Amino acid sequence: MKISGGKPIGLEAYLKGIEKNEKVDSNTKKTSVETQLNEDVQFSDRAKNIKQVQQILKTTPDIRQEKIDQIKSDLDKGTYSVEGKKIADKMLKEALIDLIL
């Protein structure tokens, strides 16, 4: 993250600016300070990608009901088959990813 903005000012100049900007609200008797900041915040590409992934995960259901219904149907019909090689490949892939991360 990169933050850039106005020029740094000294403490005395800052305090004088606050004194000039203080206004007393006669209705509520509260003091408010008006300050104007011109700041620019830029996020890295990685931060943008993480935000995008978070948004996708928020909209993705935890349970894929259509997949569950298909497997139940195949089980009821007796047509559900398990391919051991695919399961083993996926298990190894997950294990390798876990080691890397």
C-alpha positions, 0 to 999 in steps of 0.5 A: 500500500502506498500513501501519498499526500500533501507536504508535511507541515510543522507542529506550530503551523498545524496547531495554528491551522486548527485554531483558525478552523475551529468553530463553535456550533451555537446549537449544540455547543460542540467544537468541530475541527475542519481539516482538508486532507488530499491523500491518495491510497494505492493498493498493490495488484496482489491486494486487489487480487485478494479482494477479488478472491474474497468477493468470489468466495462470498458469492460461492455456496459452501455446498454444491447442492446440484452435485450432491443431488447428482451423486444421490441419484447415481447411488440410487440407480447404482450407476455411481462409480469411483475412479481411484486414480482421480481421487489419488491424484487430487489427494497428492495435488492437495498435499503438495499445495499444502507443503508449498503454502 
